[in-house]
Amino acid sequence: MTESYQSLNEHLTESSSILLLAPSDDSPDNRACVDLLTREPPDETNVLSVTLSASPSDRLSIWRRESGEEFPARTTIFDGRRGETEGESGAASESESMSVRRFPEHADLHDIGIAIAEQIGAWRDTDEATVMCFHSLTTLFAAYDADRVVSLITSLNDLCDTRDVIAHHHVDPRELDAETVTTLRPLYDAVLEYTPEVGWIPTEREEAAPAPSFDSTTPPPGGRAKTDPDRPETVPMRHSFDTLLDLLSSPRRRTLLYYLKNRSEDQIPLDELVEDVRDIERALPVRDSAPREKVRTELRHTHLPKLREVGIVRYDAGSQTVHYTENQGLESYLDYVETVELG
């Protein structure tokens, strides 16, 4: 155990996901948060902050109080408070290195996960290390089914591990039952628990443990059919949730997937695919149009190889054609995401 905030990171050198158990209204929680966000010097760090209860200005004031005026190279704050408008985000000003964003209106857990994955993906090629703070899971458990929250946590932790992101999630143990807290612990590489009597108690996981579920048995994807409990009502998904978050993290790749799922033919000339994707983007106010050659280059060298890796498409370089493999489970998921994003 340790009472020194500056020594917390020394106990967590191998951890990419950290559960922070502390009363949310106490200074130890705030000090530990900033300590974890400053494992590297601020000017060598990109900070992604998700706040579901406090305003962005409140979270920035904690940074200033605990760390001074030296800010990260890049900062994005997702303001996920319910019932707030963009004008109520507080005094957090946007600049080239700092931005405040909101989740889509009526956002669900899928939307939260996609937005986080998209921001992490946007920083993928920067020189700075990326760290993330999620404040807090307590709010999620109060608003959503516990099993769905656990699924989101698992997916985000897997994504951060893949992208070399150091992430910590806040939980106020006074607001959750002991069973839920016990379920959360093995989801993380490390747990930092604060008690007034002894200070911080860091526990780092020595070996991977299977992710727990709130269900005693795992139902088939899509739920159980009413006529046959062992048969799923929908086609099972071939891809994990964190894979889907990664695939959907790029706006242009989402447009490509929306287009592919609506095609009746499974073989598409590359030139036709480029033009159709461009046409869709130019018709959407939420998309930035790009020159044809840039779209072609991104599809050939980034997005199609990504989809080929997971078995969604095949690309024939000789005939310059793309072969799409139908996947009803994936397409059902894309229908939902497309409705949320584009209406």
Protein Blocks (a to p, Z undefined) as FASTA:
>chain_A
ZZbfklmmmmmmmbcbdcddddfkbfklmmmmmmmmmmpafklcccddddfkbcfklmmm
mmmmmnojadcfbdcdddfbghiafklnojadcdfkbccddddehiafklmmmmmmmmmm
mmmmpmbdcddddddfklmmmmmcfklmmmmmmmmmmmmmmnopacdddddfklpcfklm
mmmmmmpmbdcdddfklopaddddfbdcddddfbfbdcdehiaafklmkbcfbdcdfbdf
klmmmmmmpmklmmmmmmmmmpmbfbdcfklmmmmmmmmmmmpmkbccddfklmmmmmmm
mmmmmmmmnopaccdfklopacddddfklmmmmmmmmmmmnZZ
